Amino acid sequence: LDEANKIIVHYADGTKDYFNLSSSSEGLSNVKEYTITDLGIKYTPNIVQKDNTTLVNDIKSILEPVDLQSQTMYQHLNRLGDYRVNAIKDLYLEESFTDVKENLTNLITKLVQNEEHQLNDSPAARQMIRDKVEKNKAALLLGLTYLNRYYGVK
C-alpha cells in the first residue's frame, strides 16, 4: 500500500484516466487513505492495514514443503502412474515454480492483503484461512506458478 502512487479510473465507455496519488495520514490508523492530487479528493481502497506476519508465516509453512515433483502435486494433477515425473516435466513449470517458491512471502502477503476486507482478527477466521490453504495447497501453488509463467506475476 505504501508504494501506490497512481490510480486508474475505468469508465463505462471503455476509456480510462490515470491520476496521481499521495498518501494521507488522516482518518483511522488501520485504514489507508490517499488524496487524488489531480482532483483534490480522498480515495480509500477496500484494504485494511494490519500486521499479518503470523498468518503469512503460517501459510508459508504450509506451502514451502510442497515441491513440483511431489505426491501432493501428482494427486492434484491426477498423475499417479509410472510416468508421473515426465508428465509433470512436460508442463515446463520448473523455472516458474522456483520463482514462486523464492517469492512466496511476497505473494502470500499480497494475497492476504487482498482478502483483508473479509478477514477479521478472530482466531476462527485465521484458522479457516489456514485450513483452506492446507486443503488447496497444490492448486494454489500451481495457480501462482501459471500466473508467474504467463503473466510474470512475482
C-alpha positions in Angstrom: 0.0 0.0 0.0 2.8 2.4 0.7 4.1 2.0 -2.9 0.9 3.2 -4.6 1.4 6.4 -6.5 -1.3 6.2 -9.2 -4.9 5.1 -9.7 -6.6 4.1 -13.0 -10.2 5.0 -13.4 -12.1 3.0 -16.0 -15.3 4.4 -17.5 -18.3 2.6 -18.9 -17.5 3.8 -22.4 -14.1 1.9 -22.3 -11.9 5.0 -21.7 -9.6 5.4 -18.7 -7.8 8.1 -16.9 -4.7 7.9 -14.7 -4.4 10.1 -11.6 -1.6 10.7 -9.2 -2.0 9.6 -5.6 -0.4 10.9 -2.4 -0.5 9.3 0.9 -2.8 10.8 3.6 -2.4 10.4 7.3 -6.0 11.5 8.2 -8.7 9.1 9.4 -8.4 5.7 11.1 -5.0 4.3 11.8 -5.6 0.9 10.1 -7.4 2.2 7.0 -5.1 3.5 4.3 -6.3 6.8 2.7 -4.9 8.7 -0.3 -5.5 12.0 -1.9 -6.0 12.0 -5.6 -3.8 15.0 -6.1 -5.1 15.9 -9.6 -8.7 16.2 -8.3 -8.1 17.1 -4.6 -10.4 14.3 -3.4 -9.8 11.5 -0.9 -9.6 7.9 -2.0 -9.8 4.9 0.3 -9.1 1.4 -1.1 -11.0 -1.5 0.2 -8.0 -2.7 2.2 -7.3 -2.5 5.9 -3.7 -2.3 7.2 -2.9 -4.9 9.8 0.1 -6.9 10.9 -0.5 -10.3 9.2 3.0 -11.6 9.8 1.9 -14.6 11.8 -0.8 -15.6 9.3 1.7 -15.1 6.4 4.3 -17.2 8.1 1.7 -19.9 8.9 0.6 -20.1 5.2 4.2 -20.1 4.1 5.0 -23.0 6.4 2.1 -24.9 4.7 3.2 -24.2 1.2 7.0 -24.3 1.5 7.3 -28.1 1.8 5.4 -28.8 -1.4 7.6 -29.5 -4.4 6.5 -29.6 -8.0 7.6 -33.3 -8.1 5.7 -34.4 -5.1 2.9 -36.7 -4.2 0.7 -33.7 -3.4 1.1 -32.4 -7.0 0.8 -35.8 -8.6 -2.5 -36.4 -6.8 -3.8 -32.9 -7.7 -2.9 -33.3 -11.4 -4.1 -36.9 -11.4 -0.7 -38.2 -12.5 -0.3 -41.3 -10.4 1.1 -43.8 -12.9 4.7 -44.7 -13.7 5.2 -41.7 -16.0 4.1 -39.1 -13.4 7.6 -37.5 -13.2 7.7 -37.0 -17.0 4.1 -35.9 -17.1 4.9 -33.0 -14.7 8.2 -32.2 -16.5 6.3 -31.9 -19.8 4.4 -28.9 -18.3 7.7 -26.9 -18.3 6.8 -25.3 -15.0 10.1 -25.8 -13.1 11.5 -22.3 -13.6 8.2 -20.6 -12.7 7.6 -22.9 -9.7 11.1 -22.0 -8.4 10.3 -18.2 -8.9 7.1 -18.7 -6.9 8.9 -20.5 -4.1 11.6 -17.8 -3.9 8.9 -15.0 -3.8 6.5 -16.9 -1.5 6.4 -14.4 1.3 5.7 -11.5 -1.0 3.0 -13.4 -2.9 1.3 -14.6 0.3 1.4 -11.1 1.8 -0.3 -9.7 -1.3 -3.0 -12.5 -1.2 -3.7 -11.9 2.5 -3.9 -8.1 1.9 -6.3 -8.6 -0.9 -8.5 -10.8 1.3 -8.2 -8.3 4.2 -11.6 -6.7 3.8 -13.2 -10.1 4.7 -10.6 -11.2 7.2 -11.0 -10.1 10.7 -8.8 -10.7 13.7 -10.7 -13.6 15.1 -8.7 -16.9 15.6 -11.6 -18.7 13.9 -11.2 -16.6 10.7 -7.5 -17.1 10.6 -7.8 -20.9 11.2 -10.4 -21.0 8.3 -7.8 -19.4 6.0 -5.1 -21.9 7.2 -7.4 -24.8 6.6 -8.4 -23.6 3.2 -4.7 -23.2 2.2 -3.9 -26.7 3.6 -6.7 -28.2 1.6 -5.8 -26.4 -1.6 -2.1 -26.0 -1.4 -1.3 -27.8 -4.7 -3.9 -25.8 -6.6 -2.7 -22.5 -5.0 0.9 -23.1 -5.9 0.0 -24.2 -9.4 -2.1 -21.2 -9.9 0.7 -18.9 -8.7 3.1 -20.8 -11.0 0.9 -20.3 -14.1 0.4 -16.6 -13.2 4.2 -16.3 -13.0 4.8 -18.1 -16.2 2.2 -16.4 -18.4 1.9 -13.0 -16.8 5.2 -12.5 -14.9 3.5 -12.2 -11.5 6.1 -12.2 -8.7 
